[in-house]
Amino acid sequence: MVALTFLTRVDCHLCETAREAVAEAVAGRDVKVTEIDIDTDDDLSGQYGWDVPVVLLDGRQHSFHRVDADRLSRAIEALGA
């Protein structure tokens, strides 16, 4: 199983678009998606600030600001999901 962490914040239009790309990329795959609002975590807010949305795959940053569903899908496939 691949762990995908999706870092967002409220009222983020890029996050809404990225959420759709993430959903497309993980559909039918063995991926556990965890969405976190960075404004609820001081460490994440300090680390990522205005760089949301951010996608982490197994703890490593895959993308930020814009999420390309095809690129994300290939990365998930490469990790075995």
ChimeraX attribute file (.defattr): number of C-alpha atoms within 10 A of each C-alpha:
attribute: neighborCount
match mode: 1-to-1
recipient: residues
	/A:1	12
	/A:2	18
	/A:3	18
	/A:4	22
	/A:5	20
	/A:6	23
	/A:7	22
	/A:8	27
	/A:9	20
	/A:10	10
	/A:11	8
	/A:12	13
	/A:13	12
	/A:14	16
	/A:15	22
	/A:16	14
	/A:17	15
	/A:18	25
	/A:19	19
	/A:20	12
	/A:21	19
	/A:22	20
	/A:23	12
	/A:24	15
	/A:25	22
	/A:26	20
	/A:27	10
	/A:28	9
	/A:29	14
	/A:30	14
	/A:31	18
	/A:32	14
	/A:33	17
	/A:34	12
	/A:35	14
	/A:36	15
	/A:37	15
	/A:38	23
	/A:39	16
	/A:40	10
	/A:41	10
	/A:42	10
	/A:43	11
	/A:44	14
	/A:45	18
	/A:46	11
	/A:47	10
	/A:48	16
	/A:49	14
	/A:50	15
	/A:51	14
	/A:52	22
	/A:53	26
	/A:54	22
	/A:55	27
	/A:56	17
	/A:57	20
	/A:58	16
	/A:59	11
	/A:60	11
	/A:61	12
	/A:62	16
	/A:63	19
	/A:64	20
	/A:65	15
	/A:66	16
	/A:67	22
	/A:68	15
	/A:69	18
	/A:70	13
	/A:71	14
	/A:72	20
	/A:73	19
	/A:74	13
	/A:75	15
	/A:76	22
	/A:77	15
	/A:78	9
	/A:79	13
	/A:80	12
	/A:81	16
